[in-house]
Amino acid sequence: MGKAIAIGQSLNLLSVLANNVDWDNLDSATIQKIINDPRQAGQQFTAFLRNGGKVIVGEPKVVAINRNRFNPKKFIGDGWSIQSDETDARSIALTELDLTKVELRTMLKDGETYIKGEEKLKRLKASGLVRLDADIFLTLWENQHLIPESWKEKVNGNTRYIFFDGTVLRDSVGRRCVLYLYWHVGAWSWDVIWLDVGWDASDPSAVLATFFISLPTLCWESFVYPEYGRRILRVDHSTRRAFYQSHSGVPRE
C-alpha cells in the first residue's frame, strides 16, 4: 500500500465523480439496487478505484494483498493466536497474487479417501507448494467479488472448503487450526477447524505451485483458487466433528 488517502482527497474524489457521472444515462431502479446492497457496491467501487478508475471486464486476475492486517484476536476472538514458526514465509512475501495461477490441492494419495489435517500439512510442506496465508484469506474475505467463481463448485455433490494453511492458528486451549472459505446457501462464509480432524476430496488447500525470486523485487508464478451474521454451526462433513462459531454472509435474524 502507498501513502494513506487524506480526508480532503477522498471528498475531492467523490465531488469529481458526482460532477462527471452521466446521470441522464442511469435509471432509478439501478441506483436503488446499489443503495440496497451497500457492501457489494463498496467492494465493486473499491475494485474500480484500485484499477485506476477503469471498469474491470471479467474476473480480476491480479490482486493486491494488504499485509500485516490479520489479527486473530480481533477477527475470531480472545485467546486466538498465530503460531509464527508455522507461517509460510514465501506466502507472506507476496504483495500481489495472480488468481489464474492459484491451484487447489487435496494432497490425497491414490486410494485415500481422507487424511488427518496434520498429515496434510506435512505433505504440503514436503511438496514445496506455497501455502497461502491469513492475509490472503482476509483480502478475499473483504473483497468477495475477487473470489473466482470456480471456488463455488461442489465436489462430488459436497460443499468445497478451501483452506489457507500458510498460517496456523492456536485456539484458547492450544489446539492447532487453519482458516477456510466456503460457498453456502448463496453466500461466502468462513470458519476455522482443528488440524487433528479428517480432510477429504472436498477440502483442498489454496497454493502456488512455483515461486520465483528476482532482485530487487519479488516475483512469482502460480497461485490459489476463494457476514457478518453469527451463529453456532456444527461442522460435520466427512469424518470431521467439531463445534466452532460460523460467520455467514446471511444476516442474523
C-alpha positions in Angstrom: 0.0 0.0 0.0 1.1 3.5 -0.8 0.6 6.8 1.1 -2.8 6.9 3.0 -5.6 8.9 1.4 -6.4 12.2 3.2 -9.9 13.1 4.1 -9.8 16.1 1.8 -8.6 14.0 -1.1 -11.4 11.4 -0.6 -14.0 14.2 -0.6 -12.5 15.7 -3.7 -12.7 12.3 -5.4 -16.4 12.0 -4.6 -17.0 15.5 -5.9 -15.2 14.8 -9.1 -17.2 11.6 -9.6 -20.6 13.2 -8.7 -20.0 16.1 -11.1 -18.9 13.9 -14.0 -21.3 11.0 -13.9 -23.7 10.9 -16.8 -26.8 10.8 -14.6 -29.2 11.0 -17.6 -27.9 7.7 -18.7 -28.9 6.0 -15.4 -32.3 4.9 -14.2 -33.8 4.9 -10.7 -34.0 1.1 -10.4 -30.3 0.7 -11.0 -29.4 3.3 -8.4 -31.8 1.9 -5.8 -30.3 -1.6 -6.3 -26.9 -0.1 -5.4 -28.3 1.6 -2.4 -30.0 -1.6 -1.2 -26.7 -3.6 -1.3 -24.0 -1.1 0.1 -21.5 -3.8 1.0 -21.3 -5.3 -2.5 -21.4 -1.8 -4.1 -18.5 -0.7 -1.9 -16.4 -3.8 -2.9 -17.0 -3.1 -6.5 -16.3 0.6 -6.2 -13.0 -0.2 -4.4 -12.0 -2.6 -7.2 -12.9 0.2 -9.7 -10.6 2.7 -7.9 -7.8 0.2 -7.5 -7.9 -0.3 -11.2 -7.3 3.4 -11.8 -10.9 4.3 -12.3 -11.4 1.8 -15.1 -14.0 -0.8 -15.4 -12.8 -4.4 -14.9 -14.1 -6.8 -17.5 -14.3 -10.4 -16.4 -12.9 -11.8 -13.3 -9.9 -9.9 -11.7 -6.6 -11.6 -12.4 -4.0 -9.8 -10.2 -5.0 -8.9 -6.6 -3.1 -6.6 -4.3 -2.6 -8.1 -0.8 -2.6 -5.8 2.2 -0.1 -7.1 4.6 0.1 -7.4 8.5 -3.7 -6.9 8.8 -4.9 -10.3 10.1 -5.3 -10.2 13.8 -6.8 -13.5 15.2 -8.0 -11.9 18.4 -10.0 -9.2 16.6 -11.1 -11.4 13.7 -12.0 -14.6 15.7 -11.9 -13.8 19.4 -9.9 -13.7 22.6 -7.5 -16.5 23.1 -6.6 -17.0 19.5 -3.0 -16.5 18.2 -0.8 -17.2 15.2 1.9 -20.0 15.5 4.5 -17.9 13.8 7.0 -20.8 13.3 4.5 -22.5 11.0 3.9 -19.5 8.7 4.9 -20.0 5.1 7.4 -17.2 4.6 7.1 -17.4 0.8 3.4 -16.6 1.0 3.7 -13.6 3.4 6.4 -12.1 1.0 3.8 -11.8 -1.7 2.1 -8.4 -2.1 0.2 -9.3 -5.3 -1.4 -12.6 -6.5 -2.3 -13.7 -9.9 -5.6 -15.6 -9.3 -5.2 -17.5 -12.6 -2.1 -19.2 -11.1 -3.8 -20.5 -7.9 -4.2 -24.2 -7.5 -6.3 -26.3 -5.2 -4.6 -29.4 -3.8 -6.1 -32.1 -1.5 -2.8 -33.9 -1.0 -4.6 -37.2 -1.1 -2.7 -40.2 -2.4 -4.2 -42.9 -4.7 -6.7 -44.9 -2.9 -7.1 -42.5 0.0 -10.5 -41.0 0.8 -9.3 -38.7 3.7 -6.3 -37.8 5.7 -5.8 -36.0 9.0 -5.1 -32.3 8.8 -1.6 -32.6 10.4 -0.6 -35.2 7.8 -2.0 -32.9 5.0 0.1 -30.0 6.4 3.2 -32.3 6.5 2.7 -33.3 2.9 2.2 -29.7 1.8 5.5 -28.7 3.4 7.3 -31.6 1.8 5.8 -30.8 -1.7 7.4 -27.3 -1.8 4.0 -25.8 -2.6 3.5 -22.2 -1.4 0.7 -22.4 1.3 -1.4 -19.2 1.1 -1.7 -17.3 4.4 -4.2 -15.5 6.5 -3.7 -12.0 5.0 -4.6 -13.5 1.6 -7.6 -15.1 3.2 -8.6 -11.7 4.7 -8.1 -9.9 1.4 -10.5 -12.3 -0.3 -13.0 -12.3 2.5 -13.2 -8.5 2.5 -13.4 -8.4 -1.3 -15.6 -11.3 -2.1 -16.1 -10.2 -5.7 -12.5 -11.2 -6.3 -13.0 -14.8 -5.4 -13.1 -17.0 -8.5 -16.5 -18.4 -9.5 -14.9 -21.8 -9.7 -14.5 -21.9 -6.0 -18.2 -22.2 -5.6 -18.3 -25.6 -7.4 -19.1 -28.6 -5.4 -17.0 -31.8 -5.2 -19.0 -35.0 -5.7 -22.1 -33.1 -4.6 -20.4 -31.8 -1.4 -19.6 -28.2 -0.5 -16.0 -27.3 -1.2 -14.0 -26.0 1.7 -10.8 -24.0 0.7 -8.1 -23.9 3.3 -5.3 -21.4 3.9 -2.6 -23.5 5.5 0.1 -20.8 5.2 -1.0 -19.6 8.7 -1.5 -22.0 11.5 -3.6 -20.7 14.4 -4.0 -21.8 18.0 -7.2 -21.5 19.9 -7.6 -20.7 23.6 -6.6 -24.2 24.7 -3.7 -24.5 22.3 -5.3 -26.6 19.5 -3.8 -26.1 16.1 -6.3 -24.8 13.5 -6.5 -23.3 10.0 -8.9 -20.9 8.2 -11.1 -21.7 5.3 -13.7 -20.2 3.0 -16.7 -21.9 1.5 -19.8 -21.0 -0.5 -23.0 -22.0 1.3 -26.7 -21.0 0.7 -25.8 -18.3 -1.8 -23.1 -16.6 0.3 -19.5 -16.8 1.2 -18.7 -17.9 4.7 -15.5 -18.6 6.7 -14.6 -20.8 9.6 -11.6 -22.4 11.4 -11.1 -26.1 12.1 -8.7 -28.3 14.0 -5.8 -30.0 12.3 -6.5 -33.2 14.1 -9.7 -34.0 12.1 -10.1 -35.5 8.7 -9.8 -33.9 5.3 -11.3 -35.4 2.1 -11.6 -34.5 -1.6 -13.8 -31.6 -0.8 -11.2 -30.0 1.4 -8.4 -28.6 -0.9 -5.7 -26.1 0.1 -5.1 -22.9 -1.8 -1.5 -23.0 -3.0 1.0 -21.7 -5.5 2.9 -24.4 -7.4 6.0 -22.3 -8.1 7.7 -19.3 -6.6 10.4 -17.2 -8.3 12.6 -14.6 -6.7 14.4 -11.9 -8.7 16.3 -9.0 -7.3 15.5 -6.4 -6.3 11.8 -7.3 -6.3 9.9 -10.5 -5.6 8.2 -12.2 -8.4 6.2 -15.5 -8.7 4.2 -17.7 -11.0 1.4 -19.6 -9.6 -1.4 -19.3 -7.0 -4.8 -20.0 -5.2 -8.0 -21.0 -6.1 -11.8 -18.5 -2.8 -21.2 -11.8 7.2 -21.4 -10.8 9.4 -24.3 -12.8 11.0 -23.1 -15.1 13.7 -24.4 -18.4 14.8 -23.0 -21.7 16.2 -22.5 -24.2 13.4 -21.7 -27.8 13.8 -19.0 -28.9 11.4 -19.9 -32.4 10.5 -18.8 -33.3 7.0 -16.8 -36.4 6.2 -15.0 -37.5 9.3 -14.7 -34.2 11.0 -16.6 -33.5 14.2 -16.1 -30.1 15.8 -18.0 -27.1 17.1 -17.0 -23.6 16.0 -18.6 -20.2 15.6 -19.7 -19.8 12.0 -19.6 -16.5 10.2 -22.1 -16.5 7.4 -22.9 -14.0 4.8 -26.5 -14.3 5.7 -27.6 -11.6 8.3 -28.7 -12.8 11.7 -32.4 -12.6 12.2 
